[in-house]
Amino acid sequence: MRVNPGVILIVLAALSLFPPRLLAQAAQAKEEAAKPAEPKKALEEKVSRTQHAVTVDSQRIAYTATVGTLVLRTEEGTPRASVFHVAYTRDGVKDPAQRPVTFAFNGGPGGASVWVHFGAFGPKRVDLDSQGFPLPPPGRLVDNENSILDVTDLVFVDPISTGYSRPAPGVDVKEFHGLENDIESMAEFIRLWLTRNGRMASPKFIAGESYATIRAAGLAARLIDRYGLRLNGVVLISTALNSPTRSFDSGNDIPFVTFLPTYTAAAWYHKKLPPELSGDLRRTLDEVKKWALDEYAPALLQGDWLPAERRRAIAGKLARYTGLSLDYVERANLRIEHARFCKELLRDRGETIGRIDARFTTKDLDSVGEIGEFDPSLTRFDAPFTETTVDYLRRDLGYREDELIYERLTDKVFPWHFPNHENRYANLAETLRQTMMKNPDLKVFIASGYYDLATPFFDGDYAVAHMALPEKERPRVRFGYYEFGHMVYVRPEDHRKLRQDVTGFIREAVGR
């Protein structure tokens, strides 16, 4: 056969552009592309069970720790997500229907349950000093003598995209990242866990911290509306039920009122108040709350109609109660935003205070900015809880996960959607009110820290006072106050008080 020289030249030219190694790789890639795609790995439920014991309130409590994942599915059986959780159930219980169970969450959104787990209620806690400050690294866990495992079983849940919880392959994460989506998936988890473990007849509680107080209020409603499941009680730690009371938006004066008592508490702690206010903290706070409602709020309501003389008097009192200079208060138009307060209170010392806990301080690069570089209280608590969690899950509870990062506080959940609250504030206090009317046996306990500048204690008081509960129903809501910040349980003295308050609340809610 005669070969066309032109063809030979074309082939040689191609080989000069594409070396044989690349041509072989291209051929191999073509073969791989022609092969049928391997099916995606199906979600599998992973579970580890171990036996332990802890001493709480002089009782030796034997319990089973169950750590693992539970797969949520559609009604057609298609996997939607894998939810990571740790459950502690007391051994030797003859009738589970008599044993309460509490589902506990942290907030964020985007937070795993590590803080309520290893700070507040679980059988182990992160070791801290006598004032609740973190110890030098590495962190370590010790038995939690203030656990509530003596009165209730505990299930600590990580919402989708937090901890080791993940959506199923091919499922859009947007199905879980939003107010209603999150409530729906966590309610389904609770229903499924109760069903699987034969606990539908048990007294049921939800404990939530920060954004999880929003989740808790929504879950109380979702569980009764969708599944006919009534809760006995809801524990709200560092409440965030009503967003306008924390939103420093132009024209919204409410946050300046609800944050003021916490400004006073921070100034009291850092010794920035005059002598007559530096004694009993609670007495000082009572004075400030009364002034905030009786004088400060009406003054802000008047805006530019406020007479000059009255404005000067309000500015003087505001400076006195906040530890800030009169000049700063006047230049701020009587309205102190919380991030600015964190930077301004100790500016003369070159320090910035924490938002999560106003007792913590740090030094920024300079002292001229309006807001701090980071929150020293949040960064100090992050690592001790995270490193101990991952180690404990693997070594003590036998749960092995090498591929996934334990997402303790992630921004992967954003944007967080509020589809039923677009262009308006989300108010879950109203949702809670409606649920309390549907379930007349539901009780609520609210725990607040005096030094919390993220969800100030007066904000929780204000939210409940505006729920319009009938007078005879108001005793169903109880309050506890603690000399700490957002995480009210890390200071040993307050942790003991929280345990007493919560266990008493649970016993009362189940009639014991």
C-alpha atoms as one frame of an Amber mdcrd trajectory, in Angstrom:
protein
   0.000   0.000   0.000   1.327   3.388  -0.888   1.441   5.837   2.045   0.734
   9.493   1.444   3.842  11.473   2.535   1.584  14.348   3.589  -0.140  12.154
   6.158   3.233  11.060   7.572   4.259  14.699   7.992   1.013  15.512   9.808
   1.472  12.562  12.239   5.100  13.503  12.914   4.075  17.103  13.570   1.415
  15.970  16.036   3.896  13.760  17.887   6.297  16.703  18.159   3.544  18.775
  19.822   2.232  15.949  22.056   4.958  13.623  23.439   4.086   9.905  23.647
   3.650  10.130  27.459   0.891  12.746  27.087  -0.751  10.804  24.304  -0.797
   7.701  26.527  -2.322   9.709  29.369  -4.977  11.082  27.049  -5.854   7.588
  25.880  -6.069   6.351  29.460  -8.303   9.284  30.416 -10.569   8.478  27.487
 -10.839   4.881  28.689 -11.638   5.989  32.266 -14.316   8.393  31.003 -15.910
   5.563  29.037 -16.250   3.401  32.169 -19.553   3.585  34.060 -19.402   5.940
  37.081 -19.011   4.238  40.453 -22.028   4.724  42.692 -21.607   7.252  45.487
 -20.949   5.747  48.880 -24.250   5.281  50.684 -24.755   6.831  54.093 -24.227
   4.330  56.851 -25.124   4.713  60.502 -22.025   4.371  62.670 -22.517   3.637
  66.365 -20.242   2.960  69.323 -21.469   2.040  72.832 -19.379   2.100  75.987
 -20.058   1.790  79.703 -19.062   4.389  82.291 -19.860   5.785  85.728 -19.782
   9.239  87.325 -20.502  10.598  90.788 -23.113  13.373  90.897 -24.627  14.747
  94.104 -22.980  11.897  96.077 -24.598   9.298  93.790 -22.558   6.847  91.728
 -24.370   6.733  88.378 -23.653   3.948  85.899 -24.510   4.928  82.339 -24.173
   3.926  78.702 -22.647   6.344  76.215 -23.899   5.887  72.661 -22.064   7.945
  70.066 -22.697   7.863  66.363 -24.821   8.973  63.454 -28.497   8.654  62.649
 -29.619   8.935  59.027 -32.622  11.107  58.209 -34.634   9.932  55.199 -37.498
  11.098  53.063 -40.807   9.243  53.292 -39.674   7.321  50.206 -36.581   6.124
  52.080 -34.021   8.315  50.314 -31.205   9.452  52.664 -31.183  13.187  53.380
 -28.552  13.654  56.062 -26.437  11.973  58.714 -26.834  13.510  62.191 -24.020
  13.039  64.697 -24.978  12.846  68.356 -23.852  11.564  71.742 -26.442  10.039
  74.089 -26.019   9.210  77.773 -28.615   6.892  79.285 -28.628   5.783  82.896
 -28.256   2.046  83.436 -30.634  -0.013  85.546 -33.763   2.049  84.853 -36.746
  -0.296  85.222 -39.312   1.878  83.470 -37.957   4.254  80.773 -41.348   5.981
  80.705 -40.500   7.409  84.131 -37.063   8.645  83.054 -36.844  12.118  81.429
 -34.706  12.662  78.332 -33.222  16.030  77.335 -32.036  16.979  73.841 -29.328
  19.656  74.042 -27.972  22.039  71.408 -25.560  24.912  71.094 -26.197  27.890
  68.890 -24.432  29.791  66.170 -26.092  28.991  63.868 -23.185  26.789  62.891
 -22.265  25.588  66.375 -21.850  21.968  67.443 -23.039  20.950  70.897 -19.595
  20.920  72.537 -20.208  23.715  75.061 -23.443  22.503  76.622 -21.991  18.986
  76.411 -18.575  19.500  77.995 -19.295  22.699  79.868 -22.763  22.343  81.318
 -24.656  19.059  81.449 -22.635  16.034  80.286 -20.854  13.565  82.590 -17.487
  15.020  81.572 -16.436  18.670  81.541 -13.442  20.697  80.416 -11.126  21.420
  83.342 -11.078  25.172  84.113  -9.705  27.265  86.961 -11.668  28.427  90.008
 -13.035  31.452  88.153 -13.921  29.567  84.982 -10.896  30.691  82.972  -9.177
  28.173  80.636  -6.018  26.431  81.839  -2.800  26.261  79.750  -2.833  23.742
  76.882  -3.458  20.968  76.314  -7.025  20.890  77.587  -8.327  17.924  79.529
 -11.644  16.483  80.619 -12.600  15.604  84.181 -15.718  14.102  85.741 -18.532
  16.637  85.843 -19.850  16.740  89.386 -22.489  19.226  88.176 -23.924  17.021
  85.428 -27.703  16.615  85.353 -27.472  12.943  84.371 -28.897  11.985  87.759
 -32.327  13.385  86.807 -32.432  13.054  83.001 -30.892  11.114  80.139 -29.035
  13.374  77.722 -28.734  13.552  73.934 -26.281  16.125  72.575 -27.030  16.844
  68.915 -24.906  18.479  66.204 -27.130  20.080  63.517 -26.341  19.499  59.847
 -22.889  20.809  58.784 -21.713  21.023  62.415 -19.714  18.420  64.320 -19.669
  15.304  62.142 -23.215  15.851  60.800 -23.422  16.133  57.010 -26.024  16.152
  54.223 -26.300  13.027  52.109 -24.330  12.969  48.826 -26.181  14.943  46.207
 -28.433  16.722  48.709 -28.214  20.518  48.655 -27.039  21.869  52.024 -29.545
  24.701  51.626 -32.198  22.190  52.650 -30.850  22.475  56.218 -29.354  25.964
  56.511 -32.180  28.185  57.644 -34.550  28.815  60.512 -37.414  26.567  59.395
 -35.153  24.008  57.632 -33.050  23.538  60.741 -36.081  23.147  62.996 -37.641
  20.616  60.622 -34.525  18.406  60.426 -33.820  18.530  64.169 -37.460  17.741
  64.980 -37.253  14.714  62.674 -34.074  13.611  64.460 -35.800  13.855  67.852
 -38.828  11.900  66.616 -36.629   9.205  65.116 -34.384   8.916  68.190 -37.384
   8.606  70.492 -38.936   5.968  68.232 -35.767   3.916  67.831 -35.030   3.916
  71.547 -38.560   3.299  72.798 -38.745   6.646  74.593 -41.914   8.202  73.214
 -43.561   7.819  76.618 -40.681   9.500  78.511 -40.900  13.093  79.804 -39.206
  15.211  77.152 -37.086  18.379  77.430 -35.030  20.558  75.112 -32.075  22.636
  76.288 -30.633  25.253  73.956 -27.980  27.926  74.253 -27.829  31.199  72.282
 -29.220  30.653  68.744 -30.344  27.241  69.980 -32.902  29.067  72.150 -34.501
  30.079  68.843 -34.216  26.460  67.716 -35.691  25.242  71.025 -38.739  27.486
  70.746 -39.243  26.391  67.155 -38.806  22.724  68.047 -41.385  22.939  70.817
 -43.855  24.169  68.203 -42.806  21.790  65.412 -42.929  18.698  67.617 -46.476
  19.319  68.783 -47.789  20.569  65.425 -46.197  17.942  63.147 -45.804  14.889
  65.360 -48.172  15.434  68.272 -45.248  15.346  70.729 -45.576  17.545  73.805
 -42.548  18.747  75.722 -42.523  18.962  79.497 -40.029  21.781  79.530 -37.617
  24.013  77.638 -34.327  25.271  79.106 -33.087  28.455  77.418 -29.497  29.499
  78.164 -28.465  32.980  77.015 -31.691  33.674  75.147 -31.961  35.130  71.663
 -35.696  34.746  71.082 -36.511  38.160  69.645 -34.087  39.628  67.106 -35.059
  43.358  67.280 -33.925  43.548  70.907 -30.353  42.780  69.762 -30.276  44.492
  66.363 -28.527  47.857  66.499 -30.266  49.254  63.451 -30.857  52.922  62.792
 -34.258  53.850  64.166 -34.446  50.841  66.506 -33.795  52.067  70.048 -34.710
  48.865  71.936 -31.191  47.308  72.036 -29.718  50.415  73.665 -32.127  49.826
  76.542 -31.802  46.034  76.824 -27.984  46.119  76.686 -27.562  48.894  79.247
 -27.654  46.733  82.425 -24.936  44.489  80.948 -22.800  47.571  80.223 -23.204
  48.406  83.904 -22.215  44.880  84.954 -19.087  45.034  82.779 -18.166  48.447
  84.161 -18.768  47.126  87.686 -16.445  44.161  87.094 -13.662  46.337  85.663
 -14.058  48.925  88.467 -15.196  51.767  86.215 -18.260  52.776  88.239 -18.424
  55.467  90.949 -18.084  54.227  94.562 -21.808  54.347  95.321 -22.453  51.843
  92.487 -19.449  49.594  93.139 -20.873  47.586  96.035 -23.655  45.045  95.591
 -23.911  44.172  91.874 -27.540  43.063  91.936 -28.663  46.179  93.763 -26.867
  48.325  91.207 -28.426  46.396  88.330 -31.901  46.783  89.820 -31.365  50.543
  89.925 -30.145  50.629  86.323 -33.012  48.478  84.995 -35.553  50.767  86.604
 -33.859  53.867  85.210 -33.596  52.268  81.759 -37.353  51.657  81.599 -38.570
  54.775  83.411 -36.249  57.439  81.993 -33.788  56.217  79.371 -36.260  54.488
  77.036 -38.740  57.453  77.007 -35.840  59.813  76.305 -34.673  57.784  73.306
 -38.254  57.633  72.065 -38.336  61.417  71.832 -35.392  61.541  69.432 -34.622
  65.124  68.409 -37.674  66.321  70.376 -35.776  65.650  73.608 -35.147  69.040
  75.285 -31.483  70.027  75.600 -31.559  70.186  79.393 -33.181  66.782  79.621
 -30.677  65.406  77.138 -27.754  66.582  79.305 -29.301  64.948  82.369 -29.798
  61.637  80.531 -26.241  61.764  79.172 -24.868  62.302  82.679 -26.744  59.320
  84.089 -25.787  57.151  81.111 -22.113  57.982  81.587 -22.417  57.193  85.283
 -24.017  53.796  84.661 -21.674  52.720  81.835 -18.292  53.935  83.028 -17.865
  55.884  79.791 -16.984  59.572  79.548 -19.735  62.175  79.282 -18.152  63.446
  76.076 -18.279  59.982  74.471 -21.918  59.440  75.472 -22.960  62.790  74.027
 -21.050  62.206  70.788 -22.735  58.791  70.509 -26.125  60.525  70.611 -26.996
  58.660  73.850 -26.866  55.367  71.940 -23.990  52.971  72.717 -23.595  50.050
  70.314 -22.200  46.953  72.042 -19.113  46.427  69.838 -18.138  50.057  70.408
 -18.663  49.636  74.136 -16.273  46.667  74.160 -13.575  48.871  72.627 -14.303
  52.040  74.597 -14.730  50.902  78.222 -11.017  50.236  78.869  -9.541  52.392
  76.112  -7.590  54.331  78.733  -5.830  51.069  79.622  -5.317  50.085  75.978
  -7.579  47.056  76.378 -10.681  45.672  74.663 -13.239  43.564  76.559 -14.977
  40.409  75.349 -18.428  40.222  73.788 -19.226  36.654  74.820 -17.913  37.426
  78.298 -17.105  40.994  79.300 -14.637  39.867  81.972 -12.063  38.865  79.343
  -9.691  41.472  77.899  -7.091  41.709  75.161  -4.810  44.324  73.615  -5.395
  45.187  69.968  -2.757  46.530  67.613  -3.803  50.031  68.636  -6.410  51.795
  70.757  -7.890  54.157  68.192 -10.415  51.928  66.417 -14.149  51.739  67.090
 -14.293  47.953  67.469 -11.865  45.261  68.593  -9.898  42.906  66.358 -11.463
  39.766  67.860 -13.437  38.555  70.848 -10.948  37.453  73.532 -13.611  35.491
  75.405 -14.604  33.430  72.365 -11.058  32.606  71.274 -10.017  31.566  74.784
 -12.796  28.969  75.048 -12.687  27.607  71.518  -9.568  25.423  71.581  -9.938
  23.829  75.054 -13.392  22.527  74.181 -12.562  21.431  70.637  -9.338  19.547
  71.272 -10.782  17.673  74.242 -13.959  16.780  72.322 -12.173  15.142  69.399
  -9.821  13.213  71.680 -12.635  12.034  73.985 -14.885  10.824  71.173 -12.113
   8.636  69.807 -10.263   7.364  72.873 -13.009   7.183  75.498 -16.144   6.573
  73.437 -14.546   4.566  70.637 -15.888   6.619  67.740 -13.399   6.761  64.865
 -13.749   9.420  62.195 -10.612  10.196  60.179 -12.007  11.870  57.067 -14.213
  14.646  58.439 -13.198  17.721  60.389 -15.208  18.183  63.576 -16.902  21.502
  62.755 -17.355  23.073  66.185 -18.289  26.594  64.968 -18.456  26.879  61.202
 -19.395  29.608  58.733 -20.312  26.964  56.151 -23.956  27.293  57.180 -24.164
  30.850  55.822 -26.156  32.381  54.300 -28.670  31.292  56.925 -32.164  31.690
  55.501 -35.318  33.021  57.169 -37.873  32.273  54.429 -40.934  32.885  56.600
 -39.438  36.023  58.132 -38.160  37.867  55.068 -38.037  41.660  55.443 -39.042
  41.476  59.104 -37.614  40.519  62.444 -37.743  36.909  63.561 -39.606  36.696
  66.868 -39.633  33.177  68.331 -40.947  34.497  71.648 -44.343  34.659  69.975
 -43.888  31.094  68.705 -43.129  30.007  72.265 -46.219  31.800  73.576 -48.452
  30.022  71.101 -46.930  26.665  72.015 -47.432  27.338  75.719 -51.098  27.975
  75.009 -51.375  24.732  72.987 -49.529  22.796  75.679 -50.624  24.151  79.078
 -48.154  21.855  80.872 -45.070  23.243  79.088 -42.686  25.059  81.434 -39.745
  27.305  80.560 -36.520  28.055  82.407 -34.309  30.946  81.268 -30.659  31.146
  82.375 -28.747  34.393  81.787 -25.260  35.693  82.531 -24.660  39.216  83.814
 -21.524  39.703  81.664 -22.999  38.474  78.377 -22.791  41.139  75.659 -24.008
  38.764  72.941 -27.403  37.927  74.464 -27.764  40.278  77.463 -29.794  39.110
  80.441 -32.220  42.030  80.282 -33.027  41.011  76.711 -34.473  37.724  77.974
 -36.472  39.575  80.620 -37.793  41.988  78.002 -38.758  39.208  75.574 -40.839
  37.378  78.189 -42.435  40.597  79.435 -43.665  41.199  75.876 -45.060  37.704
  75.245 -48.475  38.830  76.531 -48.871  35.721  78.656 -52.018  35.695  80.785
 -51.129  36.577  84.348 -51.953  33.117  85.695 -49.580  31.540  83.106 -46.558
  33.727  83.870 -45.238  31.516  86.720 -44.623  28.808  84.101 -41.549  30.845
  83.083 -38.716  30.916  85.607 -35.409  32.810  85.539 -31.869  32.192  86.783
 -29.038  34.743  86.795 -25.323  34.010  86.997 -22.132  36.020  87.418 -20.649
  34.943  84.130 -21.031  35.667  80.451 -22.634  33.775  77.598 -21.558  30.358
  78.932 -23.092  30.704  82.377 -21.803  27.296  83.496 -18.012  27.559  83.292
 -17.455  29.290  86.638 -17.731  26.528  89.282 -19.942  28.503  91.655 -22.380
  29.399  88.891 -22.201  25.878  87.458 -23.399  24.457  90.776 -26.209  26.987
  90.859 -27.218  26.181  87.270 -27.335  22.480  88.097 -29.548  23.135  91.115
 -31.834  25.387  89.092 -32.171  23.039  86.113 -32.600  19.804  88.095 -35.195
  21.530  90.272 -36.959  22.764  87.155 -37.018  19.276  85.591 -38.316  17.647
  88.758 -41.063  20.251  89.054 -41.976  19.935  85.364 -42.514  16.164  85.712
 -44.306  16.505  89.052 -41.647  15.079  91.358
